[in-house]
Amino acid sequence: MNLKPSTVCVSLPEVYSRRKLNALYREIPLKDTTSRLLRKYFNAMANLYGIIPLRKAYEIISAQCRHPVSKEEFLSFSEIARHECEEYCLLGADELYPGRKQTAPLDREIIDITLVDGDLNAYHEMRHSQGGKPYYIPDRAELLAFDDPFYCEPTPAADALLQFMERCLRLKHDRAAALLAEFVYAARCLDAGISEVMARLEGLGIHFRHRRDAERFCTLYQEFHNHMRLQCNRGYTPEELLSVHLPAARVPKSLSLGPNIKKALADGTMDAASLEKGLLDSPFHNERLRQSLLREITVSDGKTVHSVKVGRNDLCPCGSGQKYKKCCGR
């Protein structure tokens, strides 16, 4: 069924009082520590994935817990958790689309509350962007760290951006760290791009002294973003997703630049030549994917794209080590 974006507001489950919730939790055979752990998992999965079916969530939790809860206990907890006031919600297709038959409890989804806050447009956009991408499943400690929506993995790209803001923007460490946390949340959960980031800096009265500083910031932010775990990629970073070896039937025929990147190219806040170079230097599962992105840069920037001519007996640019004719050129 082809479901179009809806402007109808979502009716979320009633939020129960703490007293009523506690009474309901006492009726199921789960320790308080187990309930708290499940709640932490749900929050972390909403922050990392944006959308994940309870069936998949149960699979991950069961694999990571030494003493996993039974399916019946998990569903009992989930039924009560639907009425908690958290940063996630638990909804079935029957609640998202009026007239649909009742959804089986395990087929309900854990959804980041920002995706259904109002209409369903953000939810549909997220579902579309996730497509058939696999789930990134870290170990238990790493996954639970995403219980904090501002959690930032300690990557060299994040460190470089933080140091730049301290040095070139003359921000104190605490303020630079707080800004970095904002960037993390905006990128992971709100799909914010460089234009929104630059506007945020402008709104805070933070200005670049030289154009080269602004260009350097954009380059560092793009590198930071490429190593950010995004909901639209089901937890994978853009850099990782390009190197994930998907089954041939699930490899897309083309890739597309996001609207924020297109806007940044059009208004000049992102350098098209630098982006082209990054794409030419990066490994791709399929050379067609690289060329589709290069063509998009051409459209957004109005410049001629420099296609890479690959001979059939040359090594394939995807990095497989095989000849082009036996790999992406088939």
Contacts in CASP RR format, 6 or more apart in sequence:
PFRMAT RR
TARGET T0000
AUTHOR 0000-0000-0000
METHOD contacts of the structure
MODEL  1
MNLKPSTVCVSLPEVYSRRKLNALYREIPLKDTTSRLLRKYFNAMANLYG
IIPLRKAYEIISAQCRHPVSKEEFLSFSEIARHECEEYCLLGADELYPGR
KQTAPLDREIIDITLVDGDLNAYHEMRHSQGGKPYYIPDRAELLAFDDPF
YCEPTPAADALLQFMERCLRLKHDRAAALLAEFVYAARCLDAGISEVMAR
LEGLGIHFRHRRDAERFCTLYQEFHNHMRLQCNRGYTPEELLSVHLPAAR
VPKSLSLGPNIKKALADGTMDAASLEKGLLDSPFHNERLRQSLLREITVS
DGKTVHSVKVGRNDLCPCGSGQKYKKCCGR
3 97 0 8 1.000
3 124 0 8 1.000
4 124 0 8 1.000
5 119 0 8 1.000
5 120 0 8 1.000
5 121 0 8 1.000
5 124 0 8 1.000
5 125 0 8 1.000
6 97 0 8 1.000
6 119 0 8 1.000
6 120 0 8 1.000
6 121 0 8 1.000
6 124 0 8 1.000
7 119 0 8 1.000
7 120 0 8 1.000
7 121 0 8 1.000
8 98 0 8 1.000
8 119 0 8 1.000
8 120 0 8 1.000
9 118 0 8 1.000
9 119 0 8 1.000
10 91 0 8 1.000
10 95 0 8 1.000
10 96 0 8 1.000
10 116 0 8 1.000
10 118 0 8 1.000
10 119 0 8 1.000
10 120 0 8 1.000
11 95 0 8 1.000
12 89 0 8 1.000
12 91 0 8 1.000
12 116 0 8 1.000
13 82 0 8 1.000
13 83 0 8 1.000
13 89 0 8 1.000
13 90 0 8 1.000
13 91 0 8 1.000
13 95 0 8 1.000
14 83 0 8 1.000
15 83 0 8 1.000
15 84 0 8 1.000
15 85 0 8 1.000
16 24 0 8 1.000
16 83 0 8 1.000
16 84 0 8 1.000
21 80 0 8 1.000
21 83 0 8 1.000
21 84 0 8 1.000
24 80 0 8 1.000
25 32 0 8 1.000
25 35 0 8 1.000
25 77 0 8 1.000
25 80 0 8 1.000
28 73 0 8 1.000
28 76 0 8 1.000
28 77 0 8 1.000
28 80 0 8 1.000
29 73 0 8 1.000
30 38 0 8 1.000
30 69 0 8 1.000
30 73 0 8 1.000
30 76 0 8 1.000
30 77 0 8 1.000
34 69 0 8 1.000
35 77 0 8 1.000
37 65 0 8 1.000
38 61 0 8 1.000
38 69 0 8 1.000
38 74 0 8 1.000
38 77 0 8 1.000
38 81 0 8 1.000
39 81 0 8 1.000
39 84 0 8 1.000
39 86 0 8 1.000
40 144 0 8 1.000
40 147 0 8 1.000
41 57 0 8 1.000
41 61 0 8 1.000
41 143 0 8 1.000
41 144 0 8 1.000
42 57 0 8 1.000
42 81 0 8 1.000
42 86 0 8 1.000
42 88 0 8 1.000
42 90 0 8 1.000
42 110 0 8 1.000
43 86 0 8 1.000
43 87 0 8 1.000
43 88 0 8 1.000
43 146 0 8 1.000
43 147 0 8 1.000
44 143 0 8 1.000
44 144 0 8 1.000
44 145 0 8 1.000
44 146 0 8 1.000
44 147 0 8 1.000
45 52 0 8 1.000
45 57 0 8 1.000
45 60 0 8 1.000
45 88 0 8 1.000
45 110 0 8 1.000
45 143 0 8 1.000
45 146 0 8 1.000
46 52 0 8 1.000
46 87 0 8 1.000
46 88 0 8 1.000
46 110 0 8 1.000
46 111 0 8 1.000
46 112 0 8 1.000
46 113 0 8 1.000
47 87 0 8 1.000
47 112 0 8 1.000
47 146 0 8 1.000
47 147 0 8 1.000
47 148 0 8 1.000
47 149 0 8 1.000
47 151 0 8 1.000
47 188 0 8 1.000
47 189 0 8 1.000
47 231 0 8 1.000
48 136 0 8 1.000
48 143 0 8 1.000
48 146 0 8 1.000
48 188 0 8 1.000
48 229 0 8 1.000
48 231 0 8 1.000
48 235 0 8 1.000
49 110 0 8 1.000
49 135 0 8 1.000
49 231 0 8 1.000
49 234 0 8 1.000
49 235 0 8 1.000
50 110 0 8 1.000
50 111 0 8 1.000
50 112 0 8 1.000
50 115 0 8 1.000
50 126 0 8 1.000
50 189 0 8 1.000
50 231 0 8 1.000
51 109 0 8 1.000
51 110 0 8 1.000
51 111 0 8 1.000
51 112 0 8 1.000
51 115 0 8 1.000
51 123 0 8 1.000
51 126 0 8 1.000
51 127 0 8 1.000
51 130 0 8 1.000
51 231 0 8 1.000
52 109 0 8 1.000
52 110 0 8 1.000
52 135 0 8 1.000
52 234 0 8 1.000
53 106 0 8 1.000
53 107 0 8 1.000
53 108 0 8 1.000
53 109 0 8 1.000
53 110 0 8 1.000
54 74 0 8 1.000
54 75 0 8 1.000
54 78 0 8 1.000
54 90 0 8 1.000
54 105 0 8 1.000
54 106 0 8 1.000
54 107 0 8 1.000
54 108 0 8 1.000
54 109 0 8 1.000
54 110 0 8 1.000
55 106 0 8 1.000
55 107 0 8 1.000
56 135 0 8 1.000
57 110 0 8 1.000
58 71 0 8 1.000
58 74 0 8 1.000
58 106 0 8 1.000
60 135 0 8 1.000
60 137 0 8 1.000
60 143 0 8 1.000
61 68 0 8 1.000
61 69 0 8 1.000
61 74 0 8 1.000
62 68 0 8 1.000
62 69 0 8 1.000
64 139 0 8 1.000
64 140 0 8 1.000
64 143 0 8 1.000
65 140 0 8 1.000
69 77 0 8 1.000
71 106 0 8 1.000
75 105 0 8 1.000
75 106 0 8 1.000
78 90 0 8 1.000
78 105 0 8 1.000
78 108 0 8 1.000
79 105 0 8 1.000
81 90 0 8 1.000
82 89 0 8 1.000
82 90 0 8 1.000
86 113 0 8 1.000
87 112 0 8 1.000
87 113 0 8 1.000
87 149 0 8 1.000
88 110 0 8 1.000
88 111 0 8 1.000
88 112 0 8 1.000
88 113 0 8 1.000
89 110 0 8 1.000
89 111 0 8 1.000
89 113 0 8 1.000
89 116 0 8 1.000
90 108 0 8 1.000
90 109 0 8 1.000
90 110 0 8 1.000
90 111 0 8 1.000
91 108 0 8 1.000
91 109 0 8 1.000
91 111 0 8 1.000
91 116 0 8 1.000
92 103 0 8 1.000
92 107 0 8 1.000
92 108 0 8 1.000
92 109 0 8 1.000
93 100 0 8 1.000
93 103 0 8 1.000
93 107 0 8 1.000
94 100 0 8 1.000
94 101 0 8 1.000
94 102 0 8 1.000
94 103 0 8 1.000
95 103 0 8 1.000
96 116 0 8 1.000
96 120 0 8 1.000
96 123 0 8 1.000
111 123 0 8 1.000
112 189 0 8 1.000
112 231 0 8 1.000
114 122 0 8 1.000
114 189 0 8 1.000
114 190 0 8 1.000
115 122 0 8 1.000
115 123 0 8 1.000
115 126 0 8 1.000
116 122 0 8 1.000
116 123 0 8 1.000
125 191 0 8 1.000
126 231 0 8 1.000
126 232 0 8 1.000
129 232 0 8 1.000
130 231 0 8 1.000
130 232 0 8 1.000
130 233 0 8 1.000
130 234 0 8 1.000
132 250 0 8 1.000
133 233 0 8 1.000
133 234 0 8 1.000
133 236 0 8 1.000
133 241 0 8 1.000
134 234 0 8 1.000
134 236 0 8 1.000
134 244 0 8 1.000
134 246 0 8 1.000
135 234 0 8 1.000
135 235 0 8 1.000
136 229 0 8 1.000
136 233 0 8 1.000
136 234 0 8 1.000
136 235 0 8 1.000
136 236 0 8 1.000
136 240 0 8 1.000
137 143 0 8 1.000
145 151 0 8 1.000
146 229 0 8 1.000
149 185 0 8 1.000
149 188 0 8 1.000
149 189 0 8 1.000
150 181 0 8 1.000
150 182 0 8 1.000
150 184 0 8 1.000
150 185 0 8 1.000
151 184 0 8 1.000
152 158 0 8 1.000
152 180 0 8 1.000
152 181 0 8 1.000
152 184 0 8 1.000
153 227 0 8 1.000
153 229 0 8 1.000
155 224 0 8 1.000
155 227 0 8 1.000
157 220 0 8 1.000
157 223 0 8 1.000
157 224 0 8 1.000
157 226 0 8 1.000
157 227 0 8 1.000
158 180 0 8 1.000
158 224 0 8 1.000
158 227 0 8 1.000
160 220 0 8 1.000
160 223 0 8 1.000
160 224 0 8 1.000
161 180 0 8 1.000
161 183 0 8 1.000
161 220 0 8 1.000
161 221 0 8 1.000
161 223 0 8 1.000
161 224 0 8 1.000
162 176 0 8 1.000
162 177 0 8 1.000
162 180 0 8 1.000
164 216 0 8 1.000
164 217 0 8 1.000
164 220 0 8 1.000
165 171 0 8 1.000
165 176 0 8 1.000
165 179 0 8 1.000
165 180 0 8 1.000
166 172 0 8 1.000
166 173 0 8 1.000
166 176 0 8 1.000
168 208 0 8 1.000
168 209 0 8 1.000
168 213 0 8 1.000
168 216 0 8 1.000
168 217 0 8 1.000
169 176 0 8 1.000
169 206 0 8 1.000
169 208 0 8 1.000
171 179 0 8 1.000
171 206 0 8 1.000
179 204 0 8 1.000
182 200 0 8 1.000
183 192 0 8 1.000
183 197 0 8 1.000
183 221 0 8 1.000
183 224 0 8 1.000
184 228 0 8 1.000
186 192 0 8 1.000
186 193 0 8 1.000
186 196 0 8 1.000
186 197 0 8 1.000
186 200 0 8 1.000
187 193 0 8 1.000
187 225 0 8 1.000
187 228 0 8 1.000
187 230 0 8 1.000
188 228 0 8 1.000
188 229 0 8 1.000
188 230 0 8 1.000
188 231 0 8 1.000
189 231 0 8 1.000
190 196 0 8 1.000
191 230 0 8 1.000
191 231 0 8 1.000
191 232 0 8 1.000
191 260 0 8 1.000
192 260 0 8 1.000
193 225 0 8 1.000
193 260 0 8 1.000
193 261 0 8 1.000
193 264 0 8 1.000
194 218 0 8 1.000
194 221 0 8 1.000
194 222 0 8 1.000
194 225 0 8 1.000
194 260 0 8 1.000
194 261 0 8 1.000
194 264 0 8 1.000
194 269 0 8 1.000
194 270 0 8 1.000
195 260 0 8 1.000
195 263 0 8 1.000
195 264 0 8 1.000
195 267 0 8 1.000
195 269 0 8 1.000
196 260 0 8 1.000
197 221 0 8 1.000
198 214 0 8 1.000
198 218 0 8 1.000
198 269 0 8 1.000
201 207 0 8 1.000
208 214 0 8 1.000
208 217 0 8 1.000
214 269 0 8 1.000
215 271 0 8 1.000
218 264 0 8 1.000
218 269 0 8 1.000
218 270 0 8 1.000
218 271 0 8 1.000
219 271 0 8 1.000
219 274 0 8 1.000
222 270 0 8 1.000
222 275 0 8 1.000
225 238 0 8 1.000
226 237 0 8 1.000
226 238 0 8 1.000
226 239 0 8 1.000
227 237 0 8 1.000
227 238 0 8 1.000
227 239 0 8 1.000
228 237 0 8 1.000
228 238 0 8 1.000
229 235 0 8 1.000
229 236 0 8 1.000
229 237 0 8 1.000
230 236 0 8 1.000
230 237 0 8 1.000
230 238 0 8 1.000
233 240 0 8 1.000
233 241 0 8 1.000
236 244 0 8 1.000
239 282 0 8 1.000
242 282 0 8 1.000
242 283 0 8 1.000
242 284 0 8 1.000
242 285 0 8 1.000
242 289 0 8 1.000
243 283 0 8 1.000
243 285 0 8 1.000
244 285 0 8 1.000
245 285 0 8 1.000
246 285 0 8 1.000
251 285 0 8 1.000
251 286 0 8 1.000
251 289 0 8 1.000
252 289 0 8 1.000
253 288 0 8 1.000
253 292 0 8 1.000
254 288 0 8 1.000
254 289 0 8 1.000
254 292 0 8 1.000
255 289 0 8 1.000
255 292 0 8 1.000
255 293 0 8 1.000
256 292 0 8 1.000
256 293 0 8 1.000
256 296 0 8 1.000
257 265 0 8 1.000
257 293 0 8 1.000
257 296 0 8 1.000
257 297 0 8 1.000
257 300 0 8 1.000
261 270 0 8 1.000
261 275 0 8 1.000
261 300 0 8 1.000
262 296 0 8 1.000
262 300 0 8 1.000
264 270 0 8 1.000
265 272 0 8 1.000
265 275 0 8 1.000
265 297 0 8 1.000
265 300 0 8 1.000
265 301 0 8 1.000
266 300 0 8 1.000
266 301 0 8 1.000
272 297 0 8 1.000
272 300 0 8 1.000
272 301 0 8 1.000
272 303 0 8 1.000
275 297 0 8 1.000
276 294 0 8 1.000
276 297 0 8 1.000
276 305 0 8 1.000
276 306 0 8 1.000
279 290 0 8 1.000
279 293 0 8 1.000
279 294 0 8 1.000
279 297 0 8 1.000
280 290 0 8 1.000
280 294 0 8 1.000
280 306 0 8 1.000
280 308 0 8 1.000
282 290 0 8 1.000
283 318 0 8 1.000
283 319 0 8 1.000
284 290 0 8 1.000
284 317 0 8 1.000
284 318 0 8 1.000
285 318 0 8 1.000
286 318 0 8 1.000
286 328 0 8 1.000
287 308 0 8 1.000
287 310 0 8 1.000
287 316 0 8 1.000
287 317 0 8 1.000
287 318 0 8 1.000
287 324 0 8 1.000
287 328 0 8 1.000
287 329 0 8 1.000
288 328 0 8 1.000
290 308 0 8 1.000
290 317 0 8 1.000
291 307 0 8 1.000
291 308 0 8 1.000
294 305 0 8 1.000
294 306 0 8 1.000
294 307 0 8 1.000
295 305 0 8 1.000
297 303 0 8 1.000
297 305 0 8 1.000
298 304 0 8 1.000
298 305 0 8 1.000
308 317 0 8 1.000
310 316 0 8 1.000
310 317 0 8 1.000
310 324 0 8 1.000
311 324 0 8 1.000
311 325 0 8 1.000
312 323 0 8 1.000
312 324 0 8 1.000
312 325 0 8 1.000
312 329 0 8 1.000
313 323 0 8 1.000
313 324 0 8 1.000
313 325 0 8 1.000
314 323 0 8 1.000
314 324 0 8 1.000
315 321 0 8 1.000
315 322 0 8 1.000
315 323 0 8 1.000
315 324 0 8 1.000
316 322 0 8 1.000
316 323 0 8 1.000
316 324 0 8 1.000
316 326 0 8 1.000
316 327 0 8 1.000
316 328 0 8 1.000
316 329 0 8 1.000
317 324 0 8 1.000
317 328 0 8 1.000
318 327 0 8 1.000
318 328 0 8 1.000
320 327 0 8 1.000
320 328 0 8 1.000
321 327 0 8 1.000
END
